[in-house]
Amino acid sequence: EALGRSGRPADAIEHFEAATRLDPSSVPAHYNLGNALFALRRFPAAAEQYASVVQLQPEFAEAHNNLANTLVELGRLDDAEVQYGEALRLKPGFAPARNNLRRLQALKAAAAAR
């Protein structure tokens, strides 16, 4: 995880890809790989990693939130709304998911008004 936070997500990707090959059920490896891919705007690949995380550990609210953020970037707004909702179901006081959901709902309302 420190590699991803070091500001060198490209270096982190190589490390986390190796980790996921060594242990395909490693939640931290998939999650951190998703974070590094997201930082590089590689949204389809990031979504795959976050989807793996929520499949492996469905109660990981932060992963649902990050998957939703990625789905927003991919234009999959309805799917993102479901993921934000799941994050909030799992962790009702989770402010990032609540704020992201509000932003998404405003975006959808503005798009519908056009």
C-alpha positions in Angstrom: 0.0 0.0 0.0 2.9 2.4 0.7 3.9 2.1 -3.0 0.5 3.3 -4.0 0.6 6.3 -1.6 4.2 7.2 -2.6 2.9 9.0 -5.7 4.2 6.2 -8.0 1.1 4.3 -8.9 2.8 2.8 -12.0 5.4 1.2 -9.8 2.7 0.0 -7.4 0.8 -1.7 -10.2 3.6 -4.1 -11.0 3.9 -5.0 -7.4 0.2 -5.5 -6.8 -0.2 -7.5 -10.0 2.5 -9.8 -8.8 0.7 -10.1 -5.4 -2.6 -11.0 -7.0 -0.9 -13.7 -9.1 0.7 -15.2 -6.0 -2.5 -15.0 -4.0 -5.6 -14.5 -6.2 -7.7 -14.2 -3.0 -5.7 -11.4 -1.5 -8.2 -8.6 -0.8 -5.4 -6.0 0.0 -3.6 -6.8 -3.2 -6.7 -6.4 -5.4 -7.8 -3.3 -3.5 -4.5 -1.6 -3.7 -4.1 -2.5 -7.4 -7.6 -1.0 -8.0 -6.4 2.2 -6.2 -3.3 2.4 -8.3 -5.2 1.8 -11.6 -7.8 4.4 -10.6 -5.0 6.9 -10.0 -3.7 6.3 -13.5 -7.3 6.7 -14.9 -7.3 3.0 -16.0 -11.0 2.8 -15.0 -12.0 -0.5 -16.7 -9.1 -2.3 -15.0 -9.7 -0.6 -11.7 -13.4 -1.6 -11.8 -12.3 -5.3 -12.3 -10.1 -5.1 -9.2 -12.7 -3.5 -7.0 -15.3 -6.0 -8.3 -12.9 -8.8 -7.2 -12.6 -7.2 -3.8 -16.4 -7.0 -3.2 -16.8 -10.6 -4.4 -14.0 -11.8 -2.0 -15.1 -9.5 0.9 -18.7 -8.3 0.4 -18.7 -6.4 3.7 -15.9 -4.1 2.6 -17.8 -0.7 2.4 -14.7 1.2 1.1 -14.4 -1.1 -1.8 -18.0 -0.7 -2.8 -17.5 3.1 -2.6 -14.3 2.9 -4.8 -16.1 0.6 -7.2 -18.9 3.1 -7.4 -16.4 6.0 -8.1 -14.9 3.9 -10.9 -18.4 3.1 -12.4 -19.2 6.9 -12.4 -16.0 7.5 -14.4 -17.2 4.8 -16.8 -20.6 6.4 -17.2 -22.4 3.5 -15.4 -24.3 5.8 -13.1 -27.1 3.4 -12.1 -24.6 0.7 -11.2 -22.6 3.3 -9.2 -25.7 4.3 -7.3 -26.3 0.6 -6.3 -22.7 0.4 -5.0 -22.9 3.6 -3.0 -26.1 2.3 -1.5 -24.4 -1.0 -0.6 -21.5 0.9 1.0 -24.0 2.9 3.1 -25.9 -0.2 4.0 -22.8 -1.8 5.3 -21.5 1.4 7.0 -24.3 3.8 7.6 -22.1 6.7 8.8 -19.6 6.4 5.9 -19.4 10.1 4.9 -17.4 9.6 1.6 -20.1 7.2 0.2 -22.9 9.5 1.4 -21.3 12.5 -0.2 -20.5 10.6 -3.4 -24.1 9.4 -3.6 -25.5 12.9 -3.2 -23.1 14.2 -5.9 -24.2 11.3 -8.2 -27.9 12.0 -7.5 -27.4 15.7 -8.3 -25.6 14.7 -11.5 -28.4 12.4 -12.6 -31.0 15.0 -11.8 -29.2 17.6 -13.8 -28.9 15.2 -16.7 -32.6 14.4 -16.5 -33.5 18.1 -16.6 -31.8 18.7 -19.9 
